[in-house]
Amino acid sequence: MKNLTVGSVVTTSELAELLMLSPRRVAQLAEIGALPRSGRGRFVISEAVPAYLEFRRDSSIRRLVLEGAGRLDPSDLD
């Protein structure tokens, strides 16, 4: 991979390598708005990496809430 700086613009494949994802998954995340694009198949690292980390954090929180919801006792909601 080329030398990268905070403001570097990278391709889908380069971002996929950096985030350890497939290029298809990066494209999917961009399609749903989880990763901001700076152009067709282009991403600014300083925007895409924090957005991906936020997406992962939010996904983990949703998963924990949903898993925990199955264990709630109705009396706990009073």
Buried (B, 14 or more C-beta within 10 A) or exposed (E): EEEEEEEBBBEBEBBBBBBEBEBEBBBEBBEEEBBEBEEEBBBBBEBBBEBBEEBEEEEEEEEEEEEEEEEEEEEEEE
